[in-house]
Amino acid sequence: MNEKIIVALILWPCLSAVFCFTIGRKHSRIRNSVADIMIGIEIFLYLLAVWEFYKEGMAMELVLPNVCGLGVSFRLDEFRILYSGIAIYMWFMSTIFSKEYFKHHQNRNRYYFFLLFTLGATIGVFLSNDFFTLYIFFELMSLASYVWVVQEETKEAIRAGETYMAIAIIGGMVLLMGLFLLYYEAGSLDFEAVHRLFLEKRNATVFVAGSCMLFGFGAKAGMFPLHIWLPKSHPVAPAPASALLSGILTKTGIYGVLLLCLSVFFEDRLFATILLLLGSITMLVGAILAVFSIDLKRIFACSSVSQIGFILVGCAMIGILGKEGSLAVQGTVLHMVNHSLFKLTLFLIAGAIYQNTHQLDLNQIEGFGYGKPFLKICYTIAGLGISGIPLFSGYVSKTLLHESIVEGSLIMAKTELGSLLSIVEWLFLITGGLTFAYILKAGLAIFYEKGKQPWEKGSYLNPMGRIAIGVTAFLLLCMGLLPRIMMDPIAEYVKGFFYEKEWHRIAYFSFVNLRGAMISIAIGLLVYFFFIRKKLMKKEEQGYQYFDCWPKWLDLENGLYRPVLLSFLPFIMAFFCRILSRFTDGFVVFLHQTVLKPAKTRQYVPIGSKFTDFLGRMVDEVVVGLNKTICKKKPIKKSFVELFAFARIEAKRTNRLVGRSVSFGLLMACVGLMITLVYLLATM
């Protein structure tokens, strides 16, 4: 029974995708309702799995040997229950919101197919119990979610899809190389086996393998400098898909980073320090990009980069503090949960605005939210939460992360790492202030500024859309107001995934902890009033004009990756390869003309088969006769033995090339299908 539930959780969404696609080809309205029902059944399966888990009183495991060579294995424990549940909840809310959002869109059948299929792959990632299984579903998820990015098929969407796919493929290949190295050292990719390997042997190969895996997982998480797909993909993807890309798919990358910290690099301070630096840069860069952005979904996308940086800093503190890092564990887990719910709310709000205005530029949607209290309240809850304002859920998780940094700086006070942690603490507070600044910028523009055009105050959101946004916002509000009842139990629930240890309890609303939040709020207000309003906004008669002053040359994709990695480096490598090729050819010719010079009477005769030799000799006899009679003036000088031998070699080479091609394989498959069809028709 346990094995069937785990398999059903993964396979049901994939089978549902095929079923909905089939129905949707003729009945689009029925398809939309069926998709909701399919996610509802997935929720039932999830609740059944949770029931079985508590009934057994222990983690459930499933191993399928020989699948894909090494076999796949799955596990259902507290942490996996938590994040599988969050994923299914977000999918359900996004699905019911999609019905109205895609009412006038094309290619809806394709969207629903990949929406459901990606759910199955994502659940497979969170339930995986070894790195090989994780990699398989990780790549399936990346490839399936690519369709979300290019769904609208605009020029911008296609280009963003290229960036998304490039990062996904490069990250996947580097991750695979890390798995090869790890398997070579450990002989297994099981989490426990890898952990034992690290405790016994910490060599350069293991470190290189882990670094490659960090590259692959970091690419999906949106870690700097691999974050470029997030600001490009989210603005062009449909809002429900953006909510899932930001809220859940980035967490699969974080899940991989957590596994690295807990198995491959358990309590390794060198790796944790590198991760701390990358997380701090990601945190700050994302917030700066969001401050400069004027596209609403781009603001939220850059915000995701920044919040992922906060979570990566938490992962690094787990590695630095080890078994003393319970605050880092609690803060990391809770901020993962918070960020998923924040982005579900914010992106669905952006979707509601877009489906009414067909615009996302702050200059075009300015004043849309005026007189819409429901939308304003939900935005306020999510916006102040992600800014870390007291009495909202983000304050709790950010306070825990901040306190873990303070704890680490005190423990490492006499080392260089202690100085680094002191700098990271200030970057943490500054980034929190920048978060408040860009949330304030977008919120005031939409809900309080005078718009350039009057907006209707009537119906702008259907009941299902209100449920998707309102329920999530209400959940966030309760979590912020009741942290001891709602948030602490979540952290306590998943501690077995990390290590068994008594959790530290802190007073969330003590003066020491409130002081950090007040510093961030003060920084945010200063940035908004003295930078955003002075440099990035200009007051006009009908409202404010917002400017995006971010220098184009600082765009990593267009300024570095595309011109250097895709143009300059290939040109340089091809240039040196041409020089090397010509040098090698010249050296071989020199050897043939000097040291290896053949005798004058010696000629190279290609080796043919008995058939080509026999046929060539027969034709040569005919040629001799022709030269004596008809062709006396212009005799034929070709040797057909050599000609047929060369032809045989060339034919074999061509056959090898054709036989290895995908086109030939498809052609043979079609021929086989045609023969089968003719046979069936003949025997009817």
C-alpha positions as CSV (number, residue, x, y, z in Angstrom):
1,M,0.0,0.0,0.0
2,N,2.8,2.4,0.9
3,E,4.6,1.8,-2.3
4,K,1.5,2.3,-4.4
5,I,0.8,5.7,-2.7
6,I,4.3,7.0,-3.5
7,V,4.1,5.9,-7.1
8,A,0.6,7.4,-7.4
9,L,1.7,10.8,-6.1
10,I,4.2,11.0,-8.9
11,L,2.5,9.3,-11.8
12,W,-1.1,10.6,-11.3
13,P,-0.3,14.1,-12.5
14,C,1.5,12.8,-15.6
15,L,-1.4,10.5,-16.5
16,S,-3.8,13.4,-15.8
17,A,-1.9,15.5,-18.2
18,V,-2.5,13.1,-21.1
19,F,-6.1,12.7,-20.1
20,C,-6.8,16.5,-20.0
21,F,-4.9,17.0,-23.2
22,T,-7.1,14.4,-25.0
23,I,-10.3,16.0,-23.6
24,G,-9.1,19.5,-24.4
25,R,-8.8,18.8,-28.1
26,K,-12.6,18.9,-28.4
27,H,-14.0,20.3,-25.1
28,S,-11.9,23.1,-23.6
29,R,-14.3,24.1,-20.9
30,I,-14.6,20.5,-19.7
31,R,-10.8,20.2,-19.8
32,N,-10.5,23.2,-17.4
33,S,-12.9,21.6,-14.9
34,V,-11.2,18.2,-15.3
35,A,-7.8,19.7,-14.5
36,D,-9.2,21.1,-11.2
37,I,-10.6,17.7,-10.4
38,M,-7.3,16.0,-11.2
39,I,-5.4,18.3,-8.8
40,G,-8.2,17.6,-6.3
41,I,-7.5,13.8,-6.6
42,E,-3.8,14.5,-6.1
43,I,-4.7,16.3,-2.9
44,F,-6.6,13.3,-1.8
45,L,-3.7,11.0,-2.6
46,Y,-1.4,13.3,-0.6
47,L,-3.7,13.2,2.4
48,L,-3.8,9.4,2.1
49,A,0.0,9.3,2.1
50,V,0.1,11.5,5.2
51,W,-2.4,9.2,6.9
52,E,-0.3,6.1,6.1
53,F,2.8,7.9,7.3
54,Y,1.4,8.6,10.7
55,K,-0.2,5.2,10.8
56,E,3.2,3.5,10.2
57,G,4.9,5.9,12.6
58,M,8.0,6.0,10.4
59,A,9.3,7.2,7.0
60,M,8.1,5.3,4.0
61,E,10.6,4.2,1.3
62,L,10.3,2.7,-2.1
63,V,13.2,1.3,-4.2
64,L,12.7,0.3,-7.9
65,P,15.9,-1.5,-8.9
66,N,17.4,-1.5,-12.4
67,V,15.2,1.5,-13.5
68,C,17.4,3.7,-15.7
69,G,20.4,1.4,-14.9
70,L,21.1,2.4,-11.3
71,G,17.5,2.2,-10.1
72,V,15.4,4.9,-8.4
73,S,14.4,5.3,-4.8
74,F,11.9,7.5,-3.0
75,R,11.3,8.4,0.6
76,L,8.4,10.1,2.4
77,D,9.4,11.8,5.7
78,E,8.5,15.0,7.4
79,F,10.3,17.5,5.2
80,R,9.2,15.8,2.0
81,I,5.6,15.8,3.3
82,L,5.9,19.5,4.0
83,Y,7.2,20.6,0.7
84,S,5.2,18.1,-1.4
85,G,2.1,19.6,0.3
86,I,3.1,23.1,-0.4
87,A,3.8,22.2,-4.1
88,I,0.3,20.6,-4.5
89,Y,-1.4,23.5,-2.7
90,M,0.3,26.0,-5.0
91,W,-0.6,24.0,-8.1
92,F,-4.2,23.8,-7.1
93,M,-4.4,27.6,-6.5
94,S,-2.6,28.3,-9.8
95,T,-4.8,25.9,-11.7
96,I,-8.1,27.4,-10.5
97,F,-6.7,30.9,-11.2
98,S,-5.7,29.8,-14.7
99,K,-9.3,29.2,-15.8
100,E,-10.1,32.9,-15.9
101,Y,-6.6,34.1,-16.8
102,F,-6.4,32.0,-20.0
103,K,-10.0,32.7,-21.1
104,H,-8.8,34.6,-24.2
105,H,-5.4,33.0,-24.7
106,Q,-4.3,30.5,-27.3
107,N,-2.5,27.1,-26.8
108,R,-4.4,26.5,-23.5
109,N,-4.4,22.7,-24.1
110,R,-0.6,22.7,-24.3
111,Y,-0.4,24.8,-21.1
112,Y,-2.6,22.5,-19.1
113,F,-0.6,19.4,-20.3
114,F,2.7,20.7,-19.1
115,L,1.2,22.2,-16.0
116,L,0.1,18.8,-14.8
117,F,3.2,16.9,-16.1
118,T,5.5,19.3,-14.3
119,L,3.7,18.7,-11.0
120,G,4.5,15.0,-11.3
121,A,8.2,15.7,-12.0
122,T,8.3,18.2,-9.1
123,I,6.8,15.8,-6.6
124,G,9.4,13.3,-7.9
125,V,12.2,15.7,-7.0
126,F,11.0,16.3,-3.5
127,L,10.4,12.5,-2.8
128,S,13.8,11.4,-4.2
129,N,16.0,9.5,-1.9
130,D,19.3,9.5,-3.9
131,F,21.0,12.0,-6.2
132,F,20.4,9.8,-9.3
133,T,16.6,9.9,-8.8
134,L,16.8,13.5,-8.0
135,Y,18.7,14.2,-11.2
136,I,16.2,12.3,-13.4
137,F,13.1,14.2,-12.1
138,F,15.1,17.5,-11.9
139,E,15.8,17.4,-15.7
140,L,12.2,16.3,-16.5
141,M,10.9,19.2,-14.5
142,S,13.3,21.7,-16.2
143,L,12.4,20.5,-19.7
144,A,8.6,20.5,-19.1
145,S,8.5,23.9,-17.4
146,Y,10.3,25.4,-20.5
147,V,7.0,25.5,-22.2
148,W,5.6,27.8,-19.6
149,V,8.2,30.4,-20.5
150,V,7.5,30.3,-24.2
151,Q,3.7,29.9,-23.8
152,E,2.8,33.3,-25.3
153,E,5.2,32.7,-28.3
154,T,6.2,36.4,-28.5
155,K,9.6,37.5,-29.5
156,E,10.5,38.3,-25.9
157,A,9.1,34.9,-24.7
158,I,11.2,33.0,-27.3
159,R,14.3,34.8,-26.3
160,A,13.6,34.3,-22.6
161,G,13.0,30.6,-23.3
162,E,16.4,30.3,-25.0
163,T,18.0,31.7,-21.9
164,Y,16.0,29.5,-19.6
165,M,16.8,26.4,-21.6
166,A,20.5,27.3,-21.9
167,I,20.9,27.7,-18.2
168,A,18.8,24.5,-17.5
169,I,20.9,22.4,-20.0
170,I,24.3,23.8,-18.9
171,G,23.4,23.4,-15.3
172,G,22.1,19.9,-15.9
173,M,25.3,18.8,-17.7
174,V,27.5,20.2,-15.0
175,L,25.4,18.6,-12.4
176,L,25.7,15.3,-14.2
177,M,29.5,15.6,-14.3
178,G,29.5,16.1,-10.5
179,L,27.3,13.0,-10.1
180,F,29.8,11.0,-12.3
181,L,32.7,12.1,-10.0
182,L,30.7,11.4,-6.9
183,Y,29.7,7.9,-8.0
184,Y,33.3,7.2,-9.0
185,E,34.4,8.0,-5.4
186,A,31.5,6.6,-3.4
187,G,30.3,3.8,-5.7
188,S,26.7,4.9,-4.9
189,L,24.6,8.1,-5.1
190,D,22.5,7.3,-2.0
191,F,22.5,10.3,0.4
192,E,23.7,8.2,3.4
193,A,26.5,6.6,1.3
194,V,27.7,10.0,0.1
195,H,27.6,11.3,3.7
196,R,29.8,8.4,4.9
197,L,32.2,9.0,2.0
198,F,32.6,12.6,3.0
199,L,33.3,11.7,6.7
200,E,35.9,9.2,5.6
201,K,37.6,10.9,2.7
202,R,37.7,14.6,1.9
203,N,39.8,14.8,-1.3
204,A,39.9,17.2,-4.3
205,T,37.6,14.9,-6.4
206,V,34.8,15.1,-3.8
207,F,35.2,18.9,-3.6
208,V,35.1,19.3,-7.4
209,A,32.1,17.0,-7.6
210,G,30.2,19.0,-5.0
211,S,31.1,22.2,-6.7
212,C,29.7,20.9,-10.0
213,M,26.5,19.9,-8.2
214,L,26.3,23.4,-6.5
215,F,26.5,24.9,-10.0
216,G,23.6,22.7,-11.3
217,F,21.3,23.2,-8.3
218,G,22.2,26.9,-8.0
219,A,21.3,27.4,-11.7
220,K,17.7,26.3,-11.0
221,A,17.5,28.2,-7.7
222,G,18.5,31.4,-9.3
223,M,21.9,31.9,-7.6
224,F,24.3,34.6,-8.8
225,P,25.7,34.6,-11.5
226,L,23.3,32.0,-12.9
227,H,20.2,34.1,-12.0
228,I,19.8,35.6,-15.4
229,W,16.8,33.4,-16.4
230,L,14.6,34.6,-13.6
231,P,14.3,38.3,-14.5
232,K,13.9,37.4,-18.2
233,S,11.4,34.4,-17.8
234,H,8.9,35.7,-15.3
235,P,7.8,38.9,-17.1
236,V,6.9,36.9,-20.3
237,A,5.5,33.7,-18.7
238,P,1.8,33.6,-17.7
239,A,1.2,34.8,-14.1
240,P,0.1,31.4,-12.7
241,A,3.2,29.8,-14.2
242,S,5.4,32.6,-12.8
243,A,4.0,31.9,-9.4
244,L,5.1,28.2,-9.7
245,L,8.5,29.1,-11.3
246,S,9.3,31.4,-8.5
247,G,7.5,29.8,-5.6
248,I,8.3,26.1,-6.2
249,L,10.7,25.4,-9.0
250,T,13.4,27.5,-7.4
251,K,12.9,25.5,-4.2
252,T,13.9,22.3,-6.0
253,G,17.3,23.9,-6.5
254,I,17.4,25.0,-2.8
255,Y,16.5,21.4,-1.9
256,G,19.5,20.2,-3.8
257,V,21.7,22.8,-2.1
258,L,20.4,21.6,1.3
259,L,21.2,18.0,0.5
260,L,24.8,19.1,-0.4
261,C,25.1,20.9,2.9
262,L,23.8,17.9,4.8
263,S,25.5,15.0,3.0
264,V,28.4,15.9,0.7
265,F,29.7,18.9,2.7
266,F,28.5,18.3,6.2
267,E,30.0,20.9,8.5
268,D,32.6,21.9,5.8
269,R,33.4,25.5,6.5
270,L,35.2,26.1,3.2
271,F,32.2,25.1,1.1
272,A,29.9,27.0,3.5
273,T,32.0,30.1,3.2
274,I,31.8,30.0,-0.6
275,L,28.0,29.5,-0.4
276,L,27.8,32.4,2.1
277,L,29.5,34.7,-0.4
278,L,27.4,33.6,-3.3
279,G,24.2,33.9,-1.3
280,S,25.1,37.4,0.0
281,I,25.8,38.6,-3.6
282,T,22.6,37.0,-4.8
283,M,20.6,38.6,-2.0
284,L,22.0,42.1,-2.7
285,V,22.0,42.0,-6.5
286,G,18.4,40.8,-6.7
287,A,17.2,43.6,-4.5
288,I,19.1,46.3,-6.4
289,L,17.6,45.0,-9.7
290,A,14.1,45.1,-8.2
291,V,14.6,48.7,-7.1
292,F,15.5,49.8,-10.6
293,S,12.7,47.8,-12.4
294,I,9.4,49.3,-13.5
295,D,7.8,46.1,-14.8
296,L,5.6,44.6,-12.0
297,K,6.4,41.0,-12.7
298,R,10.1,41.8,-13.2
299,I,10.1,43.5,-9.8
300,F,8.7,40.3,-8.3
301,A,11.2,38.1,-10.3
302,C,14.2,40.1,-9.1
303,S,12.7,39.9,-5.7
304,S,12.8,36.1,-6.0
305,V,16.5,36.3,-6.8
306,S,17.0,38.4,-3.6
307,Q,14.9,36.1,-1.4
308,I,16.7,33.0,-2.7
309,G,19.9,34.8,-1.6
310,F,18.4,35.0,1.9
311,I,17.7,31.3,1.9
312,L,21.2,30.5,0.5
313,V,22.7,32.5,3.4
314,G,20.7,30.3,5.7
315,C,22.0,27.2,4.0
316,A,25.5,28.5,4.4
317,M,25.0,29.2,8.1
318,I,23.8,25.6,8.5
319,G,27.1,24.4,7.1
320,I,29.1,26.9,9.3
321,L,27.4,26.2,12.6
322,G,26.7,22.5,12.0
323,K,24.8,21.0,14.9
324,E,24.7,24.3,16.7
325,G,22.8,25.9,13.8
326,S,19.2,25.2,14.8
327,L,18.3,28.9,14.3
328,A,19.7,28.7,10.7
329,V,17.7,25.5,10.1
330,Q,14.5,27.1,11.4
331,G,15.0,30.3,9.5
332,T,15.9,28.6,6.2
333,V,12.9,26.2,6.3
334,L,10.4,28.9,7.3
335,H,11.7,31.4,4.8
336,M,11.4,28.8,2.1
337,V,7.7,28.3,3.1
338,N,7.1,32.0,3.4
339,H,8.6,32.8,0.0
340,S,6.6,30.2,-1.8
341,L,3.4,31.7,-0.3
342,F,4.5,35.3,-0.9
343,K,5.2,34.7,-4.5
344,L,2.0,32.8,-5.1
345,T,0.0,35.8,-3.8
346,L,2.1,38.5,-5.5
347,F,2.2,36.9,-8.9
348,L,-1.5,36.1,-8.9
349,I,-2.2,39.7,-8.0
350,A,0.0,40.7,-11.0
351,G,-2.0,38.2,-13.1
352,A,-5.3,39.9,-12.0
353,I,-3.9,43.3,-12.9
354,Y,-2.7,42.0,-16.3
355,Q,-5.9,40.3,-17.3
356,N,-7.7,43.6,-16.8
357,T,-5.2,46.0,-18.2
358,H,-2.9,43.9,-20.5
359,Q,-0.1,46.0,-19.1
360,L,2.6,45.4,-16.4
361,D,4.5,48.7,-16.7
362,L,4.0,50.8,-13.6
363,N,3.4,53.8,-15.8
364,Q,0.5,52.1,-17.5
365,I,-1.1,50.4,-14.4
366,E,-0.6,53.3,-12.1
367,G,-3.7,53.7,-9.9
368,F,-5.4,50.5,-11.0
369,G,-5.8,49.3,-7.4
370,Y,-7.4,52.5,-6.1
371,G,-10.8,51.6,-4.7
372,K,-10.1,47.8,-4.8
373,P,-9.7,47.0,-1.1
374,F,-9.5,43.2,-1.5
375,L,-6.5,43.5,-3.8
376,K,-4.9,46.2,-1.6
377,I,-5.2,44.1,1.6
378,C,-3.7,41.0,0.0
379,Y,-0.8,42.9,-1.5
380,T,-0.1,44.6,1.8
381,I,0.0,41.3,3.7
382,A,2.3,39.6,1.1
383,G,4.4,42.8,0.5
384,L,5.0,43.7,4.2
385,G,5.6,40.0,4.9
386,I,8.3,39.7,2.3
387,S,9.8,42.9,3.6
388,G,10.2,41.5,7.1
389,I,7.9,43.9,8.9
390,P,6.9,42.9,12.5
391,L,3.6,41.1,12.9
392,F,3.9,39.5,9.4
393,S,5.3,36.1,8.7
394,G,8.4,37.1,6.9
395,Y,9.6,38.9,10.0
396,V,9.8,35.6,11.9
397,S,11.9,33.7,9.3
398,K,14.2,36.7,8.7
399,T,14.7,37.3,12.4
400,L,15.8,33.6,12.7
401,L,18.2,34.0,9.8
402,H,19.5,37.3,11.2
403,E,20.1,35.8,14.6
404,S,21.9,32.8,13.1
405,I,24.3,35.2,11.5
406,V,24.8,37.1,14.8
407,E,25.4,33.8,16.6
408,G,27.9,32.7,14.0
409,S,29.8,36.0,14.2
410,L,30.0,35.7,18.0
411,I,31.3,32.1,17.8
412,M,33.8,32.9,15.1
413,A,34.7,36.3,16.6
414,K,38.4,35.7,16.7
415,T,38.7,34.4,13.1
416,E,38.5,35.9,9.7
417,L,35.1,34.2,9.2
418,G,33.8,36.3,12.1
419,S,34.6,39.5,10.3
420,L,33.0,38.2,7.1
421,L,29.8,37.4,9.1
422,S,29.7,40.9,10.5
423,I,29.8,42.3,6.9
424,V,27.1,39.8,5.9
425,E,24.9,40.9,8.7
426,W,24.9,44.5,7.5
427,L,24.3,43.3,3.9
428,F,21.4,41.3,5.3
429,L,19.9,44.5,6.9
430,I,20.5,46.7,3.9
431,T,18.9,44.1,1.6
432,G,15.9,44.0,3.9
433,G,15.6,47.8,3.5
434,L,15.9,47.6,-0.3
435,T,13.1,44.9,-0.2
436,F,10.8,47.3,1.7
437,A,11.7,50.1,-0.8
438,Y,10.7,48.2,-4.0
439,I,7.6,46.8,-2.4
440,L,6.6,50.3,-1.3
441,K,7.4,51.6,-4.8
442,A,5.1,49.1,-6.5
443,G,2.4,49.3,-3.9
444,L,2.1,53.1,-3.9
445,A,2.1,53.2,-7.7
446,I,-0.7,50.7,-8.0
447,F,-3.0,51.4,-5.0
448,Y,-2.4,55.1,-4.1
449,E,-0.9,57.1,-6.9
450,K,-3.2,59.0,-9.3
451,G,-3.4,57.0,-12.5
452,K,-3.0,58.5,-16.0
453,Q,-6.4,57.0,-17.0
454,P,-9.6,56.2,-15.0
455,W,-10.0,52.5,-14.1
456,E,-13.3,50.8,-13.6
457,K,-14.2,49.9,-10.0
458,G,-16.5,47.1,-10.9
459,S,-15.8,43.3,-11.2
460,Y,-12.1,42.7,-11.9
461,L,-11.6,39.2,-10.5
462,N,-13.9,36.1,-10.5
463,P,-14.7,34.2,-7.3
464,M,-12.1,31.4,-8.0
465,G,-9.4,34.1,-8.4
466,R,-10.4,35.7,-5.1
467,I,-10.2,32.3,-3.4
468,A,-6.7,31.6,-4.8
469,I,-5.3,35.0,-3.7
470,G,-7.4,35.5,-0.5
471,V,-6.9,32.1,1.1
472,T,-3.1,32.3,0.7
473,A,-3.0,35.9,2.0
474,F,-5.1,34.9,5.0
475,L,-2.8,32.0,5.7
476,L,0.2,34.4,5.6
477,L,-1.5,36.8,8.0
478,C,-2.3,34.1,10.5
479,M,1.3,32.8,10.4
480,G,2.6,36.3,11.1
481,L,0.2,37.0,14.0
482,L,0.6,33.5,15.5
483,P,4.2,32.5,15.0
484,R,4.3,30.2,18.1
485,I,1.2,28.3,17.0
486,M,1.7,28.1,13.3
487,M,5.4,28.7,12.4
488,D,7.3,27.1,15.2
489,P,5.6,23.8,14.8
490,I,6.6,23.8,11.1
491,A,10.2,24.1,12.0
492,E,9.9,21.6,14.8
493,Y,8.2,19.2,12.4
494,V,11.0,18.9,9.9
495,K,14.0,18.9,12.2
496,G,14.5,15.1,11.7
497,F,15.4,15.9,8.1
498,F,18.4,17.8,9.4
499,Y,19.5,16.3,12.7
500,E,17.9,15.6,16.0
501,K,18.6,18.5,18.3
502,E,16.7,20.7,20.8
503,W,15.6,23.8,19.0
504,H,16.6,27.2,20.3
505,R,13.7,29.5,21.3
506,I,14.0,33.2,20.8
507,A,11.8,36.1,21.7
508,Y,10.6,37.3,18.3
509,F,9.5,40.7,19.6
510,S,12.3,41.5,22.0
511,F,14.0,44.9,21.5
512,V,17.2,43.2,20.1
513,N,15.3,41.5,17.3
514,L,13.0,44.4,16.6
515,R,16.0,46.7,16.3
516,G,17.2,44.8,13.2
517,A,13.8,45.1,11.6
518,M,13.7,48.8,12.4
519,I,17.1,49.4,10.8
520,S,15.9,47.7,7.6
521,I,12.7,49.8,7.6
522,A,14.7,53.0,8.1
523,I,17.0,52.1,5.2
524,G,14.0,51.2,3.0
525,L,12.3,54.6,3.7
526,L,15.5,56.5,3.0
527,V,16.0,54.6,-0.3
528,Y,12.4,55.2,-1.4
529,F,12.2,58.9,-0.5
530,F,15.7,60.0,-1.3
531,F,16.6,57.8,-4.3
532,I,13.5,56.3,-5.9
533,R,11.4,59.4,-5.8
534,K,14.3,61.7,-6.6
535,K,16.1,59.7,-9.3
536,L,13.7,57.0,-10.6
537,M,10.5,59.0,-10.6
538,K,9.4,62.3,-12.1
539,K,6.1,64.0,-11.1
540,E,3.8,65.0,-13.9
541,E,0.3,66.5,-14.1
542,Q,-1.4,63.1,-14.4
543,G,0.8,61.2,-11.9
544,Y,4.3,60.0,-11.7
545,Q,6.6,58.8,-14.5
546,Y,8.8,55.9,-13.5
547,F,12.2,55.4,-15.1
548,D,14.4,52.3,-15.5
549,C,17.9,53.8,-15.2
550,W,19.7,50.4,-14.9
551,P,22.8,50.5,-17.3
552,K,22.4,48.1,-20.2
553,W,26.0,47.2,-20.1
554,L,25.4,45.7,-16.6
555,D,23.1,43.1,-18.1
556,L,25.1,39.9,-17.6
557,E,23.3,38.0,-20.4
558,N,23.5,40.6,-23.1
559,G,26.8,42.2,-21.9
560,L,28.8,39.1,-21.1
561,Y,27.2,35.6,-21.6
562,R,25.9,36.0,-25.2
563,P,28.7,38.1,-26.7
564,V,31.6,36.3,-24.9
565,L,30.4,32.7,-24.3
566,L,28.3,32.4,-27.5
567,S,30.3,34.5,-29.9
568,F,33.8,35.5,-28.8
569,L,35.0,32.3,-27.2
570,P,33.7,30.0,-30.0
571,F,35.5,32.3,-32.5
572,I,38.8,32.2,-30.6
573,M,38.6,28.4,-30.1
574,A,37.8,27.9,-33.8
575,F,40.7,30.2,-34.8
576,F,43.2,28.2,-32.7
577,C,41.7,24.9,-33.8
578,R,42.2,26.0,-37.5
579,I,45.8,26.9,-36.8
580,L,46.5,23.6,-35.0
581,S,44.8,21.7,-37.8
582,R,46.9,23.4,-40.5
583,F,50.1,23.0,-38.5
584,T,49.4,19.3,-38.1
585,D,48.6,18.8,-41.8
586,G,51.8,20.7,-42.8
587,F,53.9,18.6,-40.4
588,V,52.5,15.4,-41.8
589,V,53.2,16.5,-45.4
590,F,56.8,17.5,-44.3
591,L,57.3,14.0,-42.8
592,H,56.0,12.3,-46.0
593,Q,58.3,14.4,-48.2
594,T,61.4,13.8,-46.0
595,V,61.6,11.0,-43.4
596,L,58.7,8.9,-44.6
597,K,59.2,9.6,-48.4
598,P,58.0,6.5,-50.3
599,A,59.8,4.7,-53.1
600,K,59.2,6.1,-56.6
601,T,57.9,2.8,-57.9
602,R,55.6,2.3,-54.9
603,Q,52.0,3.3,-55.2
604,Y,49.2,3.2,-52.7
605,V,46.4,0.9,-53.7
606,P,43.3,0.9,-51.5
607,I,42.1,-2.4,-50.3
608,G,38.7,-3.4,-51.6
609,S,36.6,-6.5,-51.3
610,K,36.9,-9.6,-53.5
611,F,33.9,-8.4,-55.5
612,T,35.3,-4.9,-56.2
613,D,38.7,-6.4,-57.1
614,F,37.0,-8.9,-59.5
615,L,34.8,-6.3,-61.1
616,G,37.6,-3.8,-61.4
617,R,39.9,-6.4,-63.2
618,M,37.1,-7.2,-65.6
619,V,36.5,-3.6,-66.5
620,D,40.3,-3.0,-66.8
621,E,40.5,-5.8,-69.4
622,V,37.7,-4.2,-71.3
623,V,39.5,-0.8,-71.1
624,V,42.7,-2.4,-72.4
625,G,40.8,-3.6,-75.5
626,L,39.2,-0.2,-76.0
627,N,42.6,1.5,-75.8
628,K,44.0,-0.8,-78.6
629,T,41.0,-0.2,-80.9
630,I,38.7,2.8,-80.4
631,C,40.6,5.0,-77.9
632,K,44.1,4.9,-79.5
633,K,44.4,8.8,-79.6
634,K,43.0,9.4,-76.1
635,P,43.4,6.2,-74.1
636,I,41.7,5.6,-70.8
637,K,44.3,5.7,-68.0
638,K,42.0,5.0,-64.9
639,S,42.4,1.9,-62.9
640,F,39.0,0.6,-62.1
641,V,40.3,-1.7,-59.3
642,E,41.3,1.5,-57.4
643,L,38.2,3.4,-58.4
644,F,35.8,0.7,-57.1
645,A,37.9,0.2,-53.9
646,F,37.7,4.0,-53.2
647,A,33.9,3.9,-54.0
648,R,33.4,1.1,-51.5
649,I,35.3,3.0,-48.8
650,E,33.2,6.1,-49.4
651,A,30.0,4.2,-49.5
652,K,30.8,2.5,-46.1
653,R,31.6,5.9,-44.6
654,T,28.4,7.5,-45.9
655,N,26.3,4.5,-44.6
656,R,27.9,4.9,-41.1
657,L,27.0,8.7,-41.1
658,V,23.5,8.1,-42.3
659,G,22.9,5.1,-40.0
660,R,23.8,7.1,-36.9
661,S,21.6,10.1,-37.8
662,V,18.3,10.8,-36.0
663,S,16.6,11.4,-39.4
664,F,17.6,7.9,-40.6
665,G,16.2,6.4,-37.4
666,L,12.9,8.3,-37.8
667,L,12.8,7.2,-41.5
668,M,13.3,3.5,-40.5
669,A,10.6,3.9,-37.8
670,C,8.2,5.3,-40.4
671,V,9.1,2.5,-42.9
672,G,8.4,-0.1,-40.1
673,L,5.0,1.5,-39.3
674,M,4.1,1.5,-43.0
675,I,5.0,-2.2,-43.4
676,T,2.9,-3.0,-40.3
677,L,0.0,-1.0,-41.6
678,V,0.1,-2.7,-45.0
679,Y,0.3,-6.1,-43.3
680,L,-2.7,-5.3,-41.1
681,L,-4.7,-4.1,-44.1
682,A,-3.8,-7.2,-46.1
683,T,-4.9,-9.5,-43.3
684,M,-8.2,-7.9,-42.5
